[in-house]
Amino acid sequence: MPPVKPTLDEVLESYKHRVKQENPVYATAANAIGSKKPDQATYNVDRLAVSQAFSNSFNGVKYRDLGLNTSLSKSVVHTKLDPQFL
């Protein structure tokens, strides 16, 4: 027997909304948007699955950066051992 999906009203009723208090001098637009509790117009109960065929086609191969490293290294012993940083 498949699990019973909760209705939108049940989800919104059980939603615990805590607004993060921030310094008004450094107010952000993200906090202004996130301060509103979701309602029926902004909350989506249905989740649409997307096929993972493209991601799974890499067979676990990870990207590896093989570029040339041209950064200078500073000495951890003494600054006089850094001839390039004079």
PyMOL Python script that loads the backbone (N, CA, C, O; Angstrom):
from pymol import cmd

cmd.read_pdbstr("""\
ATOM      1  N   MET A   1       0.845  -1.167   0.000  1.00  0.00           N
ATOM      2  CA  MET A   1       0.000   0.000   0.000  1.00  0.00           C
ATOM      3  C   MET A   1       0.904   1.248   0.000  1.00  0.00           C
ATOM      4  O   MET A   1       1.760   1.370   0.876  1.00  0.00           O
ATOM      5  N   PRO A   2       0.739   2.165  -0.946  1.00  0.00           N
ATOM      6  CA  PRO A   2       1.598   3.361  -1.004  1.00  0.00           C
ATOM      7  C   PRO A   2       1.313   4.293   0.170  1.00  0.00           C
ATOM      8  O   PRO A   2       0.193   4.340   0.678  1.00  0.00           O
ATOM      9  N   PRO A   3       2.338   5.034   0.597  1.00  0.00           N
ATOM     10  CA  PRO A   3       2.121   5.964   1.702  1.00  0.00           C
ATOM     11  C   PRO A   3       1.173   7.090   1.288  1.00  0.00           C
ATOM     12  O   PRO A   3       1.117   7.482   0.123  1.00  0.00           O
ATOM     13  N   VAL A   4       0.442   7.589   2.260  1.00  0.00           N
ATOM     14  CA  VAL A   4      -0.529   8.644   2.007  1.00  0.00           C
ATOM     15  C   VAL A   4       0.199   9.982   1.939  1.00  0.00           C
ATOM     16  O   VAL A   4       0.941  10.338   2.855  1.00  0.00           O
ATOM     17  N   LYS A   5      -0.015  10.727   0.844  1.00  0.00           N
ATOM     18  CA  LYS A   5       0.610  12.038   0.700  1.00  0.00           C
ATOM     19  C   LYS A   5      -0.174  13.059   1.503  1.00  0.00           C
ATOM     20  O   LYS A   5      -1.403  13.083   1.435  1.00  0.00           O
ATOM     21  N   PRO A   6       0.516  13.907   2.266  1.00  0.00           N
ATOM     22  CA  PRO A   6      -0.205  14.949   3.005  1.00  0.00           C
ATOM     23  C   PRO A   6      -0.724  16.019   2.035  1.00  0.00           C
ATOM     24  O   PRO A   6      -0.132  16.274   0.986  1.00  0.00           O
ATOM     25  N   THR A   7      -1.825  16.621   2.412  1.00  0.00           N
ATOM     26  CA  THR A   7      -2.382  17.688   1.587  1.00  0.00           C
ATOM     27  C   THR A   7      -1.596  18.970   1.823  1.00  0.00           C
ATOM     28  O   THR A   7      -0.814  19.067   2.769  1.00  0.00           O
ATOM     29  N   LEU A   8      -1.810  19.941   0.964  1.00  0.00           N
ATOM     30  CA  LEU A   8      -1.111  21.210   1.068  1.00  0.00           C
ATOM     31  C   LEU A   8      -1.451  21.919   2.378  1.00  0.00           C
ATOM     32  O   LEU A   8      -0.576  22.509   3.012  1.00  0.00           O
ATOM     33  N   ASP A   9      -2.701  21.863   2.775  1.00  0.00           N
ATOM     34  CA  ASP A   9      -3.104  22.507   4.038  1.00  0.00           C
ATOM     35  C   ASP A   9      -2.419  21.860   5.237  1.00  0.00           C
ATOM     36  O   ASP A   9      -2.029  22.559   6.173  1.00  0.00           O
ATOM     37  N   GLU A  10      -2.266  20.543   5.224  1.00  0.00           N
ATOM     38  CA  GLU A  10      -1.585  19.843   6.326  1.00  0.00           C
ATOM     39  C   GLU A  10      -0.107  20.215   6.380  1.00  0.00           C
ATOM     40  O   GLU A  10       0.448  20.394   7.464  1.00  0.00           O
ATOM     41  N   VAL A  11       0.528  20.331   5.225  1.00  0.00           N
ATOM     42  CA  VAL A  11       1.948  20.691   5.183  1.00  0.00           C
ATOM     43  C   VAL A  11       2.149  22.103   5.701  1.00  0.00           C
ATOM     44  O   VAL A  11       3.036  22.338   6.522  1.00  0.00           O
ATOM     45  N   LEU A  12       1.340  23.047   5.234  1.00  0.00           N
ATOM     46  CA  LEU A  12       1.487  24.437   5.667  1.00  0.00           C
ATOM     47  C   LEU A  12       1.151  24.631   7.134  1.00  0.00           C
ATOM     48  O   LEU A  12       1.728  25.496   7.792  1.00  0.00           O
ATOM     49  N   GLU A  13       0.222  23.836   7.654  1.00  0.00           N
ATOM     50  CA  GLU A  13      -0.142  23.928   9.071  1.00  0.00           C
ATOM     51  C   GLU A  13       1.000  23.455   9.966  1.00  0.00           C
ATOM     52  O   GLU A  13       1.207  24.000  11.051  1.00  0.00           O
ATOM     53  N   SER A  14       1.738  22.444   9.516  1.00  0.00           N
ATOM     54  CA  SER A  14       2.831  21.899  10.326  1.00  0.00           C
ATOM     55  C   SER A  14       4.159  22.594  10.066  1.00  0.00           C
ATOM     56  O   SER A  14       5.158  22.256  10.700  1.00  0.00           O
ATOM     57  N   TYR A  15       4.197  23.560   9.145  1.00  0.00           N
ATOM     58  CA  TYR A  15       5.428  24.257   8.787  1.00  0.00           C
ATOM     59  C   TYR A  15       5.860  25.177   9.916  1.00  0.00           C
ATOM     60  O   TYR A  15       5.103  26.058  10.323  1.00  0.00           O
ATOM     61  N   LYS A  16       7.071  24.980  10.423  1.00  0.00           N
ATOM     62  CA  LYS A  16       7.605  25.820  11.489  1.00  0.00           C
ATOM     63  C   LYS A  16       8.472  26.891  10.842  1.00  0.00           C
ATOM     64  O   LYS A  16       9.506  26.583  10.248  1.00  0.00           O
ATOM     65  N   HIS A  17       8.056  28.133  10.954  1.00  0.00           N
ATOM     66  CA  HIS A  17       8.731  29.246  10.285  1.00  0.00           C
ATOM     67  C   HIS A  17       9.420  30.120  11.323  1.00  0.00           C
ATOM     68  O   HIS A  17       8.765  30.759  12.146  1.00  0.00           O
ATOM     69  N   ARG A  18      10.744  30.142  11.275  1.00  0.00           N
ATOM     70  CA  ARG A  18      11.522  30.993  12.180  1.00  0.00           C
ATOM     71  C   ARG A  18      12.294  31.993  11.336  1.00  0.00           C
ATOM     72  O   ARG A  18      13.111  31.609  10.498  1.00  0.00           O
ATOM     73  N   VAL A  19      12.035  33.273  11.558  1.00  0.00           N
ATOM     74  CA  VAL A  19      12.715  34.328  10.809  1.00  0.00           C
ATOM     75  C   VAL A  19      14.022  34.658  11.504  1.00  0.00           C
ATOM     76  O   VAL A  19      14.053  34.870  12.717  1.00  0.00           O
ATOM     77  N   LYS A  20      15.098  34.701  10.737  1.00  0.00           N
ATOM     78  CA  LYS A  20      16.405  35.046  11.287  1.00  0.00           C
ATOM     79  C   LYS A  20      16.452  36.553  11.540  1.00  0.00           C
ATOM     80  O   LYS A  20      16.200  37.347  10.634  1.00  0.00           O
ATOM     81  N   GLN A  21      16.770  36.935  12.753  1.00  0.00           N
ATOM     82  CA  GLN A  21      16.903  38.348  13.082  1.00  0.00           C
ATOM     83  C   GLN A  21      18.276  38.824  12.629  1.00  0.00           C
ATOM     84  O   GLN A  21      19.287  38.172  12.890  1.00  0.00           O
ATOM     85  N   GLU A  22      18.305  39.958  11.954  1.00  0.00           N
ATOM     86  CA  GLU A  22      19.575  40.484  11.490  1.00  0.00           C
ATOM     87  C   GLU A  22      19.666  41.969  11.813  1.00  0.00           C
ATOM     88  O   GLU A  22      18.667  42.619  12.123  1.00  0.00           O
ATOM     89  N   ASN A  23      20.868  42.481  11.735  1.00  0.00           N
ATOM     90  CA  ASN A  23      21.111  43.885  11.998  1.00  0.00           C
ATOM     91  C   ASN A  23      20.432  44.711  10.902  1.00  0.00           C
ATOM     92  O   ASN A  23      20.676  44.456   9.723  1.00  0.00           O
ATOM     93  N   PRO A  24      19.587  45.693  11.249  1.00  0.00           N
ATOM     94  CA  PRO A  24      18.892  46.462  10.215  1.00  0.00           C
ATOM     95  C   PRO A  24      19.835  47.291   9.340  1.00  0.00           C
ATOM     96  O   PRO A  24      19.466  47.665   8.227  1.00  0.00           O
ATOM     97  N   VAL A  25      21.032  47.578   9.821  1.00  0.00           N
ATOM     98  CA  VAL A  25      21.998  48.317   9.018  1.00  0.00           C
ATOM     99  C   VAL A  25      22.481  47.468   7.845  1.00  0.00           C
ATOM    100  O   VAL A  25      22.761  47.991   6.766  1.00  0.00           O
ATOM    101  N   TYR A  26      22.576  46.161   8.059  1.00  0.00           N
ATOM    102  CA  TYR A  26      23.078  45.250   7.034  1.00  0.00           C
ATOM    103  C   TYR A  26      21.969  44.330   6.536  1.00  0.00           C
ATOM    104  O   TYR A  26      22.186  43.129   6.374  1.00  0.00           O
ATOM    105  N   ALA A  27      20.806  44.874   6.298  1.00  0.00           N
ATOM    106  CA  ALA A  27      19.670  44.072   5.849  1.00  0.00           C
ATOM    107  C   ALA A  27      19.912  43.563   4.426  1.00  0.00           C
ATOM    108  O   ALA A  27      20.481  44.261   3.587  1.00  0.00           O
ATOM    109  N   THR A  28      19.464  42.329   4.179  1.00  0.00           N
ATOM    110  CA  THR A  28      19.632  41.730   2.859  1.00  0.00           C
ATOM    111  C   THR A  28      18.269  41.459   2.230  1.00  0.00           C
ATOM    112  O   THR A  28      17.268  41.297   2.927  1.00  0.00           O
ATOM    113  N   ALA A  29      18.251  41.415   0.912  1.00  0.00           N
ATOM    114  CA  ALA A  29      17.013  41.115   0.204  1.00  0.00           C
ATOM    115  C   ALA A  29      16.599  39.663   0.447  1.00  0.00           C
ATOM    116  O   ALA A  29      15.406  39.361   0.477  1.00  0.00           O
ATOM    117  N   ALA A  30      17.560  38.771   0.619  1.00  0.00           N
ATOM    118  CA  ALA A  30      17.237  37.363   0.849  1.00  0.00           C
ATOM    119  C   ALA A  30      16.479  37.192   2.159  1.00  0.00           C
ATOM    120  O   ALA A  30      15.573  36.363   2.241  1.00  0.00           O
ATOM    121  N   ASN A  31      16.832  37.962   3.183  1.00  0.00           N
ATOM    122  CA  ASN A  31      16.121  37.857   4.454  1.00  0.00           C
ATOM    123  C   ASN A  31      14.723  38.458   4.337  1.00  0.00           C
ATOM    124  O   ASN A  31      13.790  37.976   4.979  1.00  0.00           O
ATOM    125  N   ALA A  32      14.571  39.492   3.536  1.00  0.00           N
ATOM    126  CA  ALA A  32      13.238  40.074   3.334  1.00  0.00           C
ATOM    127  C   ALA A  32      12.322  39.089   2.629  1.00  0.00           C
ATOM    128  O   ALA A  32      11.140  38.995   2.960  1.00  0.00           O
ATOM    129  N   ILE A  33      12.856  38.356   1.662  1.00  0.00           N
ATOM    130  CA  ILE A  33      12.056  37.362   0.953  1.00  0.00           C
ATOM    131  C   ILE A  33      11.783  36.163   1.859  1.00  0.00           C
ATOM    132  O   ILE A  33      10.668  35.640   1.876  1.00  0.00           O
ATOM    133  N   GLY A  34      12.788  35.728   2.610  1.00  0.00           N
ATOM    134  CA  GLY A  34      12.630  34.564   3.473  1.00  0.00           C
ATOM    135  C   GLY A  34      11.831  34.811   4.722  1.00  0.00           C
ATOM    136  O   GLY A  34      11.491  33.862   5.429  1.00  0.00           O
ATOM    137  N   SER A  35      11.516  36.065   5.022  1.00  0.00           N
ATOM    138  CA  SER A  35      10.752  36.358   6.238  1.00  0.00           C
ATOM    139  C   SER A  35       9.275  36.030   6.069  1.00  0.00           C
ATOM    140  O   SER A  35       8.541  35.953   7.055  1.00  0.00           O
ATOM    141  N   LYS A  36       8.835  35.836   4.834  1.00  0.00           N
ATOM    142  CA  LYS A  36       7.435  35.530   4.577  1.00  0.00           C
ATOM    143  C   LYS A  36       7.201  34.027   4.696  1.00  0.00           C
ATOM    144  O   LYS A  36       7.952  33.226   4.139  1.00  0.00           O
ATOM    145  N   LYS A  37       6.167  33.659   5.415  1.00  0.00           N
ATOM    146  CA  LYS A  37       5.804  32.254   5.547  1.00  0.00           C
ATOM    147  C   LYS A  37       5.180  31.771   4.240  1.00  0.00           C
ATOM    148  O   LYS A  37       4.415  32.512   3.623  1.00  0.00           O
ATOM    149  N   PRO A  38       5.487  30.550   3.802  1.00  0.00           N
ATOM    150  CA  PRO A  38       4.903  30.074   2.542  1.00  0.00           C
ATOM    151  C   PRO A  38       3.389  29.931   2.644  1.00  0.00           C
ATOM    152  O   PRO A  38       2.852  29.617   3.706  1.00  0.00           O
ATOM    153  N   ASP A  39       2.720  30.165   1.537  1.00  0.00           N
ATOM    154  CA  ASP A  39       1.278  29.990   1.476  1.00  0.00           C
ATOM    155  C   ASP A  39       0.938  29.098   0.282  1.00  0.00           C
ATOM    156  O   ASP A  39       1.830  28.530  -0.348  1.00  0.00           O
ATOM    157  N   GLN A  40      -0.339  28.979  -0.023  1.00  0.00           N
ATOM    158  CA  GLN A  40      -0.752  28.064  -1.091  1.00  0.00           C
ATOM    159  C   GLN A  40      -0.223  28.485  -2.456  1.00  0.00           C
ATOM    160  O   GLN A  40      -0.056  27.640  -3.335  1.00  0.00           O
ATOM    161  N   ALA A  41       0.041  29.763  -2.649  1.00  0.00           N
ATOM    162  CA  ALA A  41       0.515  30.229  -3.945  1.00  0.00           C
ATOM    163  C   ALA A  41       2.011  29.985  -4.134  1.00  0.00           C
ATOM    164  O   ALA A  41       2.477  29.877  -5.269  1.00  0.00           O
ATOM    165  N   THR A  42       2.775  29.895  -3.031  1.00  0.00           N
ATOM    166  CA  THR A  42       4.230  29.797  -3.163  1.00  0.00           C
ATOM    167  C   THR A  42       4.799  28.432  -2.806  1.00  0.00           C
ATOM    168  O   THR A  42       5.985  28.198  -3.035  1.00  0.00           O
ATOM    169  N   TYR A  43       3.999  27.518  -2.252  1.00  0.00           N
ATOM    170  CA  TYR A  43       4.505  26.213  -1.844  1.00  0.00           C
ATOM    171  C   TYR A  43       4.046  25.152  -2.830  1.00  0.00           C
ATOM    172  O   TYR A  43       2.889  25.155  -3.248  1.00  0.00           O
ATOM    173  N   ASN A  44       4.935  24.250  -3.205  1.00  0.00           N
ATOM    174  CA  ASN A  44       4.631  23.189  -4.150  1.00  0.00           C
ATOM    175  C   ASN A  44       4.740  21.848  -3.439  1.00  0.00           C
ATOM    176  O   ASN A  44       5.813  21.477  -2.964  1.00  0.00           O
ATOM    177  N   VAL A  45       3.642  21.131  -3.368  1.00  0.00           N
ATOM    178  CA  VAL A  45       3.630  19.828  -2.700  1.00  0.00           C
ATOM    179  C   VAL A  45       4.180  18.745  -3.620  1.00  0.00           C
ATOM    180  O   VAL A  45       4.874  17.839  -3.161  1.00  0.00           O
ATOM    181  N   ASP A  46       3.881  18.829  -4.904  1.00  0.00           N
ATOM    182  CA  ASP A  46       4.314  17.807  -5.856  1.00  0.00           C
ATOM    183  C   ASP A  46       5.768  18.013  -6.225  1.00  0.00           C
ATOM    184  O   ASP A  46       6.178  19.122  -6.569  1.00  0.00           O
ATOM    185  N   ARG A  47       6.543  16.953  -6.155  1.00  0.00           N
ATOM    186  CA  ARG A  47       7.950  16.978  -6.549  1.00  0.00           C
ATOM    187  C   ARG A  47       8.090  16.209  -7.851  1.00  0.00           C
ATOM    188  O   ARG A  47       7.693  15.047  -7.943  1.00  0.00           O
ATOM    189  N   LEU A  48       8.656  16.863  -8.856  1.00  0.00           N
ATOM    190  CA  LEU A  48       8.837  16.210 -10.142  1.00  0.00           C
ATOM    191  C   LEU A  48      10.260  15.676 -10.239  1.00  0.00           C
ATOM    192  O   LEU A  48      11.222  16.434 -10.113  1.00  0.00           O
ATOM    193  N   ALA A  49      10.391  14.392 -10.458  1.00  0.00           N
ATOM    194  CA  ALA A  49      11.708  13.772 -10.551  1.00  0.00           C
ATOM    195  C   ALA A  49      12.307  14.020 -11.923  1.00  0.00           C
ATOM    196  O   ALA A  49      11.598  14.037 -12.929  1.00  0.00           O
ATOM    197  N   VAL A  50      13.613  14.211 -11.956  1.00  0.00           N
ATOM    198  CA  VAL A  50      14.338  14.396 -13.205  1.00  0.00           C
ATOM    199  C   VAL A  50      15.255  13.193 -13.388  1.00  0.00           C
ATOM    200  O   VAL A  50      15.889  12.729 -12.440  1.00  0.00           O
ATOM    201  N   SER A  51      15.315  12.705 -14.594  1.00  0.00           N
ATOM    202  CA  SER A  51      16.148  11.551 -14.881  1.00  0.00           C
ATOM    203  C   SER A  51      17.623  11.871 -14.615  1.00  0.00           C
ATOM    204  O   SER A  51      18.112  12.933 -15.002  1.00  0.00           O
ATOM    205  N   GLN A  52      18.315  10.961 -13.962  1.00  0.00           N
ATOM    206  CA  GLN A  52      19.732  11.127 -13.656  1.00  0.00           C
ATOM    207  C   GLN A  52      20.615  10.376 -14.643  1.00  0.00           C
ATOM    208  O   GLN A  52      21.771  10.079 -14.342  1.00  0.00           O
ATOM    209  N   ALA A  53      20.080  10.067 -15.816  1.00  0.00           N
ATOM    210  CA  ALA A  53      20.823   9.280 -16.803  1.00  0.00           C
ATOM    211  C   ALA A  53      22.100   9.990 -17.237  1.00  0.00           C
ATOM    212  O   ALA A  53      23.139   9.345 -17.382  1.00  0.00           O
ATOM    213  N   PHE A  54      22.045  11.306 -17.449  1.00  0.00           N
ATOM    214  CA  PHE A  54      23.241  12.030 -17.886  1.00  0.00           C
ATOM    215  C   PHE A  54      24.311  12.000 -16.801  1.00  0.00           C
ATOM    216  O   PHE A  54      25.474  11.728 -17.101  1.00  0.00           O
ATOM    217  N   SER A  55      23.953  12.270 -15.558  1.00  0.00           N
ATOM    218  CA  SER A  55      24.933  12.271 -14.473  1.00  0.00           C
ATOM    219  C   SER A  55      25.500  10.885 -14.215  1.00  0.00           C
ATOM    220  O   SER A  55      26.683  10.740 -13.908  1.00  0.00           O
ATOM    221  N   ASN A  56      24.668   9.878 -14.339  1.00  0.00           N
ATOM    222  CA  ASN A  56      25.124   8.507 -14.104  1.00  0.00           C
ATOM    223  C   ASN A  56      25.977   7.983 -15.254  1.00  0.00           C
ATOM    224  O   ASN A  56      26.652   6.965 -15.094  1.00  0.00           O
ATOM    225  N   SER A  57      25.967   8.648 -16.405  1.00  0.00           N
ATOM    226  CA  SER A  57      26.742   8.165 -17.545  1.00  0.00           C
ATOM    227  C   SER A  57      28.242   8.383 -17.364  1.00  0.00           C
ATOM    228  O   SER A  57      29.028   7.832 -18.135  1.00  0.00           O
ATOM    229  N   PHE A  58      28.662   9.158 -16.383  1.00  0.00           N
ATOM    230  CA  PHE A  58      30.082   9.400 -16.163  1.00  0.00           C
ATOM    231  C   PHE A  58      30.763   8.259 -15.403  1.00  0.00           C
ATOM    232  O   PHE A  58      31.989   8.250 -15.295  1.00  0.00           O
ATOM    233  N   ASN A  59      30.011   7.315 -14.885  1.00  0.00           N
ATOM    234  CA  ASN A  59      30.542   6.137 -14.196  1.00  0.00           C
ATOM    235  C   ASN A  59      31.487   6.488 -13.059  1.00  0.00           C
ATOM    236  O   ASN A  59      32.498   5.813 -12.864  1.00  0.00           O
ATOM    237  N   GLY A  60      31.177   7.525 -12.313  1.00  0.00           N
ATOM    238  CA  GLY A  60      31.984   7.882 -11.139  1.00  0.00           C
ATOM    239  C   GLY A  60      33.257   8.624 -11.455  1.00  0.00           C
ATOM    240  O   GLY A  60      34.070   8.828 -10.553  1.00  0.00           O
ATOM    241  N   VAL A  61      33.479   9.045 -12.704  1.00  0.00           N
ATOM    242  CA  VAL A  61      34.687   9.775 -13.064  1.00  0.00           C
ATOM    243  C   VAL A  61      34.530  11.224 -12.616  1.00  0.00           C
ATOM    244  O   VAL A  61      33.566  11.890 -12.996  1.00  0.00           O
ATOM    245  N   LYS A  62      35.458  11.709 -11.822  1.00  0.00           N
ATOM    246  CA  LYS A  62      35.423  13.080 -11.325  1.00  0.00           C
ATOM    247  C   LYS A  62      36.330  13.965 -12.168  1.00  0.00           C
ATOM    248  O   LYS A  62      37.365  13.516 -12.660  1.00  0.00           O
ATOM    249  N   TYR A  63      35.931  15.241 -12.334  1.00  0.00           N
ATOM    250  CA  TYR A  63      36.749  16.202 -13.049  1.00  0.00           C
ATOM    251  C   TYR A  63      37.995  16.507 -12.234  1.00  0.00           C
ATOM    252  O   TYR A  63      37.918  16.656 -11.014  1.00  0.00           O
ATOM    253  N   ARG A  64      39.125  16.601 -12.887  1.00  0.00           N
ATOM    254  CA  ARG A  64      40.384  16.897 -12.205  1.00  0.00           C
ATOM    255  C   ARG A  64      41.079  18.030 -12.936  1.00  0.00           C
ATOM    256  O   ARG A  64      41.311  17.945 -14.142  1.00  0.00           O
ATOM    257  N   ASP A  65      41.413  19.093 -12.213  1.00  0.00           N
ATOM    258  CA  ASP A  65      42.067  20.240 -12.815  1.00  0.00           C
ATOM    259  C   ASP A  65      43.541  19.917 -13.011  1.00  0.00           C
ATOM    260  O   ASP A  65      44.264  19.709 -12.036  1.00  0.00           O
ATOM    261  N   LEU A  66      43.993  19.874 -14.258  1.00  0.00           N
ATOM    262  CA  LEU A  66      45.377  19.565 -14.572  1.00  0.00           C
ATOM    263  C   LEU A  66      46.117  20.788 -15.089  1.00  0.00           C
ATOM    264  O   LEU A  66      47.117  20.652 -15.793  1.00  0.00           O
ATOM    265  N   GLY A  67      45.637  21.991 -14.746  1.00  0.00           N
ATOM    266  CA  GLY A  67      46.259  23.220 -15.208  1.00  0.00           C
ATOM    267  C   GLY A  67      47.599  23.466 -14.536  1.00  0.00           C
ATOM    268  O   GLY A  67      47.903  22.875 -13.500  1.00  0.00           O
ATOM    269  N   LEU A  68      48.393  24.337 -15.127  1.00  0.00           N
ATOM    270  CA  LEU A  68      49.710  24.665 -14.606  1.00  0.00           C
ATOM    271  C   LEU A  68      49.580  25.609 -13.420  1.00  0.00           C
ATOM    272  O   LEU A  68      48.918  26.641 -13.526  1.00  0.00           O
ATOM    273  N   ASN A  69      50.197  25.276 -12.299  1.00  0.00           N
ATOM    274  CA  ASN A  69      50.168  26.115 -11.112  1.00  0.00           C
ATOM    275  C   ASN A  69      51.341  27.079 -11.183  1.00  0.00           C
ATOM    276  O   ASN A  69      52.494  26.649 -11.146  1.00  0.00           O
ATOM    277  N   THR A  70      51.067  28.385 -11.284  1.00  0.00           N
ATOM    278  CA  THR A  70      52.116  29.393 -11.395  1.00  0.00           C
ATOM    279  C   THR A  70      52.199  30.283 -10.151  1.00  0.00           C
ATOM    280  O   THR A  70      52.843  31.331 -10.190  1.00  0.00           O
ATOM    281  N   SER A  71      51.567  29.887  -9.066  1.00  0.00           N
ATOM    282  CA  SER A  71      51.585  30.716  -7.860  1.00  0.00           C
ATOM    283  C   SER A  71      52.936  30.602  -7.151  1.00  0.00           C
ATOM    284  O   SER A  71      53.625  29.587  -7.249  1.00  0.00           O
ATOM    285  N   LEU A  72      53.291  31.667  -6.437  1.00  0.00           N
ATOM    286  CA  LEU A  72      54.540  31.696  -5.684  1.00  0.00           C
ATOM    287  C   LEU A  72      54.284  31.239  -4.261  1.00  0.00           C
ATOM    288  O   LEU A  72      53.255  31.565  -3.668  1.00  0.00           O
ATOM    289  N   SER A  73      55.223  30.483  -3.718  1.00  0.00           N
ATOM    290  CA  SER A  73      55.087  29.985  -2.358  1.00  0.00           C
ATOM    291  C   SER A  73      55.986  30.772  -1.423  1.00  0.00           C
ATOM    292  O   SER A  73      57.162  30.998  -1.709  1.00  0.00           O
ATOM    293  N   LYS A  74      55.411  31.186  -0.296  1.00  0.00           N
ATOM    294  CA  LYS A  74      56.200  31.886   0.714  1.00  0.00           C
ATOM    295  C   LYS A  74      56.794  30.873   1.673  1.00  0.00           C
ATOM    296  O   LYS A  74      56.232  29.800   1.893  1.00  0.00           O
ATOM    297  N   SER A  75      57.931  31.223   2.238  1.00  0.00           N
ATOM    298  CA  SER A  75      58.591  30.345   3.192  1.00  0.00           C
ATOM    299  C   SER A  75      57.870  30.409   4.529  1.00  0.00           C
ATOM    300  O   SER A  75      57.483  31.486   4.984  1.00  0.00           O
ATOM    301  N   VAL A  76      57.694  29.264   5.148  1.00  0.00           N
ATOM    302  CA  VAL A  76      57.090  29.220   6.474  1.00  0.00           C
ATOM    303  C   VAL A  76      58.149  29.361   7.556  1.00  0.00           C
ATOM    304  O   VAL A  76      57.814  29.449   8.737  1.00  0.00           O
ATOM    305  N   VAL A  77      59.434  29.386   7.168  1.00  0.00           N
ATOM    306  CA  VAL A  77      60.533  29.471   8.129  1.00  0.00           C
ATOM    307  C   VAL A  77      60.905  30.918   8.406  1.00  0.00           C
ATOM    308  O   VAL A  77      60.908  31.357   9.556  1.00  0.00           O
ATOM    309  N   HIS A  78      61.224  31.667   7.332  1.00  0.00           N
ATOM    310  CA  HIS A  78      61.662  33.043   7.520  1.00  0.00           C
ATOM    311  C   HIS A  78      61.402  33.830   6.240  1.00  0.00           C
ATOM    312  O   HIS A  78      61.441  33.270   5.144  1.00  0.00           O
ATOM    313  N   THR A  79      61.135  35.140   6.378  1.00  0.00           N
ATOM    314  CA  THR A  79      60.827  35.952   5.203  1.00  0.00           C
ATOM    315  C   THR A  79      62.041  36.198   4.325  1.00  0.00           C
ATOM    316  O   THR A  79      61.878  36.484   3.139  1.00  0.00           O
ATOM    317  N   LYS A  80      63.253  36.099   4.861  1.00  0.00           N
ATOM    318  CA  LYS A  80      64.456  36.301   4.051  1.00  0.00           C
ATOM    319  C   LYS A  80      64.692  35.152   3.078  1.00  0.00           C
ATOM    320  O   LYS A  80      65.503  35.278   2.161  1.00  0.00           O
ATOM    321  N   LEU A  81      64.010  34.061   3.262  1.00  0.00           N
ATOM    322  CA  LEU A  81      64.114  32.933   2.344  1.00  0.00           C
ATOM    323  C   LEU A  81      63.170  33.071   1.151  1.00  0.00           C
ATOM    324  O   LEU A  81      63.058  32.154   0.338  1.00  0.00           O
ATOM    325  N   ASP A  82      62.489  34.222   1.044  1.00  0.00           N
ATOM    326  CA  ASP A  82      61.582  34.500  -0.056  1.00  0.00           C
ATOM    327  C   ASP A  82      62.223  35.496  -1.009  1.00  0.00           C
ATOM    328  O   ASP A  82      61.940  36.690  -0.903  1.00  0.00           O
ATOM    329  N   PRO A  83      63.078  35.063  -1.940  1.00  0.00           N
ATOM    330  CA  PRO A  83      63.746  36.031  -2.836  1.00  0.00           C
ATOM    331  C   PRO A  83      62.761  36.692  -3.790  1.00  0.00           C
ATOM    332  O   PRO A  83      63.013  37.816  -4.225  1.00  0.00           O
ATOM    333  N   GLN A  84      61.672  36.059  -4.129  1.00  0.00           N
ATOM    334  CA  GLN A  84      60.735  36.635  -5.082  1.00  0.00           C
ATOM    335  C   GLN A  84      59.825  37.686  -4.435  1.00  0.00           C
ATOM    336  O   GLN A  84      59.146  38.410  -5.163  1.00  0.00           O
ATOM    337  N   PHE A  85      59.781  37.802  -3.101  1.00  0.00           N
ATOM    338  CA  PHE A  85      58.916  38.736  -2.413  1.00  0.00           C
ATOM    339  C   PHE A  85      59.702  39.875  -1.765  1.00  0.00           C
ATOM    340  O   PHE A  85      59.430  40.220  -0.615  1.00  0.00           O
ATOM    341  N   LEU A  86      60.653  40.459  -2.455  1.00  0.00           N
ATOM    342  CA  LEU A  86      61.446  41.523  -1.875  1.00  0.00           C
ATOM    343  C   LEU A  86      60.837  42.847  -2.015  1.00  0.00           C
ATOM    344  O   LEU A  86      61.409  43.840  -1.564  1.00  0.00           O
TER     345      LEU A  86
END
""", "prot")
cmd.dss("prot")
cmd.show_as("cartoon", "prot")
cmd.util.cbc("prot")
cmd.orient("prot")
